[in-house]
Amino acid sequence: MPCPRLPGFIGPGRTVRGTVVVLAGYAAGTSYAQVQRSLLRYSAFVVVPAVALVAWLVR
């Protein structure tokens, strides 16, 4: 992407990302216990495949 056009995309992208992160944090803060339970429950779906992938790549 040409350099003069880049800031035109970075600014709006940064604004949208910042807004989404703040709103997600606000929503998670009001129901922190529920979010924590969900993350703990579904973390195995991320951790187990990641460990399997690392083991497969190492061997």
N, CA, C and O of each residue as an XYZ file, in Angstrom:
236
protein
N       0.840     -1.163      0.000
C       0.000      0.000      0.000
C       0.896      1.240      0.000
O       1.867      1.294      0.753
N       0.590      2.210     -0.813
C       1.396      3.423     -0.828
C       1.359      4.142      0.519
O       0.335      4.170      1.202
N       2.476      4.708      0.871
C       2.618      5.341      2.177
C       1.608      6.455      2.442
O       1.113      6.534      3.566
N       1.271      7.317      1.493
C       0.305      8.373      1.789
C      -1.101      7.857      2.116
O      -1.855      8.529      2.819
N      -1.453      6.686      1.617
C      -2.797      6.133      1.894
C      -2.854      5.401      3.223
O      -3.934      5.237      3.790
N      -1.725      4.963      3.724
C      -1.687      4.136      4.928
C      -2.326      4.797      6.147
O      -3.132      4.145      6.810
N      -2.018      6.046      6.484
C      -2.653      6.662      7.659
C      -4.171      6.747      7.551
O      -4.871      6.749      8.564
N      -4.671      6.817      6.337
C      -6.121      6.844      6.155
C      -6.800      5.558      6.575
O      -7.990      5.555      6.887
N      -6.059      4.472      6.586
C      -6.607      3.192      7.028
C      -6.245      2.896      8.482
O      -7.017      2.256      9.195
N      -5.091      3.351      8.919
C      -4.658      3.082     10.288
C      -5.554      3.794     11.297
O      -5.960      3.200     12.295
N      -5.858      5.049     11.043
C      -6.667      5.828     11.986
C      -8.031      5.212     12.258
O      -8.357      4.943     13.414
N      -8.838      4.980     11.225
C     -10.150      4.358     11.465
C     -10.038      2.948     12.043
O     -10.842      2.563     12.892
N      -9.059      2.184     11.594
C      -8.891      0.832     12.132
C      -8.557      0.850     13.604
O      -9.073      0.041     14.374
N      -7.689      1.779     14.001
C      -7.315      1.917     15.404
C      -8.527      2.339     16.241
O      -8.711      1.856     17.358
N      -9.341      3.230     15.703
C     -10.524      3.691     16.420
C     -11.523      2.558     16.616
O     -12.064      2.386     17.708
N     -11.766      1.791     15.569
C     -12.712      0.675     15.667
C     -12.192     -0.370     16.641
O     -12.943     -0.844     17.494
N     -10.920     -0.737     16.530
C     -10.354     -1.741     17.426
C     -10.391     -1.279     18.872
O     -10.739     -2.055     19.762
N     -10.041     -0.040     19.112
C     -10.075      0.488     20.473
C     -11.473      0.472     21.058
O     -11.660      0.125     22.225
N     -12.457      0.846     20.251
C     -13.846      0.839     20.720
C     -14.308     -0.569     21.055
O     -14.952     -0.788     22.081
N     -13.985     -1.514     20.198
C     -14.395     -2.909     20.443
C     -13.737     -3.450     21.710
O     -14.395     -4.113     22.511
N     -12.455     -3.176     21.897
C     -11.752     -3.679     23.078
C     -12.325     -3.065     24.352
O     -12.509     -3.767     25.346
N     -12.604     -1.775     24.332
C     -13.169     -1.121     25.521
C     -14.554     -1.660     25.832
O     -14.863     -1.931     26.992
N     -15.393     -1.821     24.817
C     -16.738     -2.342     25.056
C     -16.704     -3.793     25.521
O     -17.496     -4.187     26.378
N     -15.798     -4.589     24.966
C     -15.670     -5.979     25.425
C     -15.187     -6.025     26.866
O     -15.658     -6.849     27.650
N     -14.258     -5.155     27.221
C     -13.798     -5.095     28.610
C     -14.893     -4.657     29.551
O     -15.005     -5.177     30.662
N     -15.698     -3.712     29.126
C     -16.816     -3.261     29.957
C     -17.819     -4.395     30.156
O     -18.294     -4.622     31.269
N     -18.139     -5.104     29.072
C     -19.083     -6.221     29.173
C     -18.513     -7.336     30.037
O     -19.243     -7.945     30.819
N     -17.237     -7.609     29.907
C     -16.616     -8.665     30.705
C     -16.526     -8.250     32.165
O     -16.625     -9.095     33.055
N     -16.342     -6.971     32.420
C     -16.234     -6.494     33.796
C     -17.523     -6.632     34.566
O     -17.503     -6.867     35.774
N     -18.651     -6.489     33.883
C     -19.925     -6.595     34.572
C     -20.308     -8.038     34.861
O     -21.108     -8.298     35.760
N     -19.754     -8.966     34.119
C     -20.060    -10.376     34.349
C     -18.764    -11.178     34.394
O     -18.634    -12.198     33.716
N     -17.823    -10.722     35.182
C     -16.476    -11.311     35.215
C     -16.503    -12.791     35.585
O     -15.788    -13.591     34.982
N     -17.306    -13.156     36.556
C     -17.343    -14.553     37.000
C     -17.822    -15.468     35.877
O     -17.282    -16.559     35.694
N     -18.812    -15.039     35.137
C     -19.328    -15.861     34.037
C     -18.300    -15.984     32.923
O     -18.128    -17.063     32.355
N     -17.622    -14.898     32.608
C     -16.583    -14.939     31.576
C     -15.448    -15.859     32.007
O     -14.935    -16.633     31.199
N     -15.055    -15.780     33.269
C     -13.978    -16.623     33.779
C     -14.350    -18.101     33.686
O     -13.521    -18.918     33.283
N     -15.565    -18.453     34.048
C     -16.002    -19.854     33.945
C     -15.979    -20.325     32.495
O     -15.539    -21.437     32.203
N     -16.456    -19.474     31.588
C     -16.488    -19.863     30.176
C     -15.081    -20.048     29.628
O     -14.821    -21.002     28.895
N     -14.170    -19.142     29.977
C     -12.793    -19.268     29.501
C     -12.131    -20.527     30.038
O     -11.421    -21.217     29.305
N     -12.354    -20.828     31.296
C     -11.769    -22.038     31.871
C     -12.360    -23.289     31.240
O     -11.650    -24.268     31.012
N     -13.641    -23.262     30.960
C     -14.310    -24.423     30.386
C     -13.820    -24.696     28.970
O     -13.587    -25.848     28.603
N     -13.664    -23.648     28.176
C     -13.320    -23.835     26.770
C     -11.828    -23.718     26.479
O     -11.415    -23.850     25.326
N     -11.020    -23.475     27.494
C      -9.585    -23.343     27.257
C      -8.962    -24.657     26.793
O      -7.944    -24.646     26.101
N      -9.550    -25.766     27.158
C      -9.021    -27.062     26.724
C      -9.102    -27.212     25.202
O      -8.279    -27.901     24.599
N     -10.091    -26.568     24.588
C     -10.232    -26.647     23.136
C      -9.119    -25.897     22.417
O      -8.906    -26.100     21.222
N      -8.412    -25.037     23.132
C      -7.288    -24.306     22.558
C      -5.967    -24.925     22.986
O      -5.057    -25.084     22.173
N      -5.862    -25.271     24.260
C      -4.607    -25.762     24.817
C      -4.254    -27.146     24.266
O      -3.113    -27.371     23.861
N      -5.196    -28.055     24.246
C      -4.911    -29.432     23.814
C      -4.437    -29.468     22.353
O      -3.415    -30.096     22.077
N      -5.135    -28.820     21.405
C      -4.607    -28.830     20.036
C      -3.257    -28.118     19.904
O      -2.423    -28.526     19.095
N      -3.037    -27.066     20.685
C      -1.752    -26.367     20.619
C      -0.620    -27.267     21.098
O       0.444    -27.304     20.479
N      -0.833    -27.986     22.182
C       0.184    -28.911     22.694
C       0.413    -30.032     21.691
O       1.554    -30.430     21.457
N      -0.655    -30.541     21.099
C      -0.514    -31.606     20.101
C       0.265    -31.112     18.881
O       1.089    -31.843     18.332
N       0.007    -29.889     18.463
C       0.725    -29.331     17.323
C       2.205    -29.166     17.627
O       3.048    -29.494     16.793
N       2.531    -28.662     18.811
C       3.926    -28.506     19.191
C       4.618    -29.857     19.268
O       5.747    -30.007     18.800
N       3.944    -30.846     19.858
C       4.518    -32.188     19.954
C       4.750    -32.768     18.558
O       5.768    -33.417     18.315
N       3.821    -32.537     17.656
C       3.963    -33.062     16.305
C       5.117    -32.371     15.560
O       5.856    -33.018     14.818
N       5.263    -31.066     15.763
C       6.337    -30.337     15.101
C       7.717    -30.691     15.664
O       8.707    -30.692     14.932
N       7.780    -30.989     16.948
C       9.067    -31.284     17.591
C       9.569    -32.660     17.180
O      10.770    -32.834     16.973
N       8.696    -33.626     17.059
C       9.168    -34.981     16.752
C       9.619    -35.031     15.365
O      10.058    -36.081     14.896
